[in-house]
Amino acid sequence: MARAKQLTAWVENVSGELGRIAQALGQAKVEITAFTAYGAGVACPLRLQVSNHTKAKEVLLGLGIRVTEEEVLRVALAGKPGLLENLATRLGEAHINVEYAYAAAPRGK
């Protein structure tokens, strides 16, 4: 398990907002390596892991988006049955609560 930085963009729950953000990051040559988004009222969290944390934050702030940063655990699991169970059990035994999770496909898959 590796610690990683995550950006949370607090965005309006409106059509096209994800596209606007993805386009701006793409134009800045920032790759989105993982994300999760869900509607939960007016200010919805769009959680991002990106190839260039500093540049992504500048782009988001330039779009007028409120941004927070969090330290998260980034875990790569092979595609084998039981690995998530093992990881979740170990986290529970260490009294680490999983508040949310998201998945990303590995490169080339």
C-alpha positions as a Markdown table, in Angstrom:
| # | Residue | x | y | z |
|---|---|---|---|---|
| 1 | Met | 0.0 | 0.0 | 0.0 |
| 2 | Ala | 1.3 | 3.4 | -0.9 |
| 3 | Arg | 0.2 | 6.8 | 0.3 |
| 4 | Ala | -0.9 | 9.1 | -2.4 |
| 5 | Lys | -2.3 | 12.6 | -2.7 |
| 6 | Gln | -5.9 | 13.0 | -3.9 |
| 7 | Leu | -7.6 | 16.2 | -5.0 |
| 8 | Thr | -11.3 | 16.7 | -4.3 |
| 9 | Ala | -13.0 | 19.1 | -6.6 |
| 10 | Trp | -16.3 | 20.4 | -5.1 |
| 11 | Val | -18.4 | 20.8 | -8.2 |
| 12 | Glu | -22.0 | 21.7 | -9.0 |
| 13 | Asn | -24.2 | 18.8 | -9.8 |
| 14 | Val | -24.9 | 19.9 | -13.4 |
| 15 | Ser | -24.6 | 18.2 | -16.8 |
| 16 | Gly | -21.3 | 18.8 | -18.5 |
| 17 | Glu | -19.2 | 19.6 | -15.4 |
| 18 | Leu | -17.1 | 16.4 | -15.6 |
| 19 | Gly | -16.4 | 17.0 | -19.3 |
| 20 | Arg | -15.4 | 20.6 | -18.7 |
| 21 | Ile | -12.9 | 19.5 | -16.0 |
| 22 | Ala | -11.5 | 16.6 | -18.0 |
| 23 | Gln | -11.0 | 18.9 | -21.0 |
| 24 | Ala | -9.2 | 21.5 | -19.0 |
| 25 | Leu | -6.9 | 18.9 | -17.4 |
| 26 | Gly | -6.3 | 17.2 | -20.7 |
| 27 | Gln | -5.3 | 20.6 | -22.3 |
| 28 | Ala | -2.9 | 21.1 | -19.5 |
| 29 | Lys | -1.4 | 17.6 | -20.2 |
| 30 | Val | -2.6 | 16.3 | -16.8 |
| 31 | Glu | -3.6 | 12.6 | -16.9 |
| 32 | Ile | -6.5 | 11.5 | -14.6 |
| 33 | Thr | -5.3 | 8.1 | -13.3 |
| 34 | Ala | -8.4 | 7.4 | -11.2 |
| 35 | Phe | -11.5 | 9.2 | -10.2 |
| 36 | Thr | -14.9 | 8.8 | -8.5 |
| 37 | Ala | -17.9 | 11.1 | -8.7 |
| 38 | Tyr | -21.3 | 11.1 | -7.3 |
| 39 | Gly | -24.2 | 13.5 | -6.8 |
| 40 | Ala | -24.9 | 14.4 | -3.2 |
| 41 | Gly | -26.6 | 17.8 | -3.3 |
| 42 | Val | -25.3 | 21.1 | -4.6 |
| 43 | Ala | -21.6 | 20.7 | -4.0 |
| 44 | Cys | -20.6 | 17.2 | -5.2 |
| 45 | Pro | -17.2 | 15.7 | -4.6 |
| 46 | Leu | -15.2 | 14.7 | -7.6 |
| 47 | Arg | -12.2 | 12.8 | -6.2 |
| 48 | Leu | -9.2 | 12.7 | -8.5 |
| 49 | Gln | -5.8 | 11.1 | -8.6 |
| 50 | Val | -3.7 | 12.7 | -11.3 |
| 51 | Ser | -0.3 | 12.6 | -13.0 |
| 52 | Asn | 0.6 | 16.1 | -11.8 |
| 53 | His | -1.0 | 17.1 | -8.5 |
| 54 | Thr | 0.3 | 20.7 | -8.5 |
| 55 | Lys | -0.7 | 21.5 | -12.1 |
| 56 | Ala | -4.1 | 19.9 | -11.7 |
| 57 | Lys | -4.8 | 22.0 | -8.6 |
| 58 | Glu | -3.9 | 25.2 | -10.5 |
| 59 | Val | -6.2 | 24.2 | -13.4 |
| 60 | Leu | -9.1 | 23.5 | -11.1 |
| 61 | Leu | -8.7 | 26.7 | -9.2 |
| 62 | Gly | -8.5 | 28.5 | -12.5 |
| 63 | Leu | -11.9 | 27.1 | -13.4 |
| 64 | Gly | -13.2 | 28.6 | -10.1 |
| 65 | Ile | -13.6 | 25.2 | -8.4 |
| 66 | Arg | -13.0 | 24.8 | -4.7 |
| 67 | Val | -10.3 | 22.1 | -4.2 |
| 68 | Thr | -9.3 | 20.2 | -1.1 |
| 69 | Glu | -6.4 | 17.7 | -0.8 |
| 70 | Glu | -6.3 | 14.5 | 1.1 |
| 71 | Glu | -3.8 | 11.8 | 1.7 |
| 72 | Val | -5.2 | 8.4 | 0.7 |
| 73 | Leu | -4.0 | 4.8 | 0.4 |
| 74 | Arg | -3.4 | 3.7 | -3.2 |
| 75 | Val | -3.5 | -0.1 | -3.6 |
| 76 | Ala | -2.9 | -2.1 | -6.7 |
| 77 | Leu | -4.5 | -5.6 | -6.6 |
| 78 | Ala | -4.0 | -8.3 | -9.2 |
| 79 | Gly | -7.1 | -9.7 | -10.7 |
| 80 | Lys | -7.4 | -12.7 | -8.4 |
| 81 | Pro | -10.3 | -13.9 | -6.3 |
| 82 | Gly | -10.0 | -13.2 | -2.6 |
| 83 | Leu | -7.4 | -10.3 | -2.8 |
| 84 | Leu | -10.0 | -7.6 | -1.9 |
| 85 | Glu | -11.2 | -9.8 | 1.0 |
| 86 | Asn | -7.7 | -10.1 | 2.3 |
| 87 | Leu | -7.0 | -6.4 | 2.0 |
| 88 | Ala | -10.3 | -5.4 | 3.6 |
| 89 | Thr | -9.8 | -7.8 | 6.5 |
| 90 | Arg | -6.3 | -6.5 | 7.2 |
| 91 | Leu | -7.5 | -2.9 | 7.1 |
| 92 | Gly | -10.3 | -3.8 | 9.5 |
| 93 | Glu | -7.9 | -5.5 | 11.9 |
| 94 | Ala | -5.7 | -2.4 | 11.9 |
| 95 | His | -8.8 | -0.3 | 12.7 |
| 96 | Ile | -8.6 | 1.6 | 9.4 |
| 97 | Asn | -12.1 | 2.6 | 8.3 |
| 98 | Val | -12.8 | 2.7 | 4.5 |
| 99 | Glu | -14.9 | 5.8 | 4.0 |
| 100 | Tyr | -15.1 | 5.3 | 0.2 |
| 101 | Ala | -13.2 | 3.5 | -2.5 |
| 102 | Tyr | -12.8 | 3.6 | -6.2 |
| 103 | Ala | -11.2 | 1.4 | -8.8 |
| 104 | Ala | -9.1 | 2.1 | -11.8 |
| 105 | Ala | -8.1 | -0.3 | -14.6 |
| 106 | Pro | -4.4 | -0.8 | -15.0 |
| 107 | Arg | -2.6 | 0.5 | -18.1 |
| 108 | Gly | -2.9 | -1.7 | -21.1 |
| 109 | Lys | -6.0 | -3.6 | -19.9 |
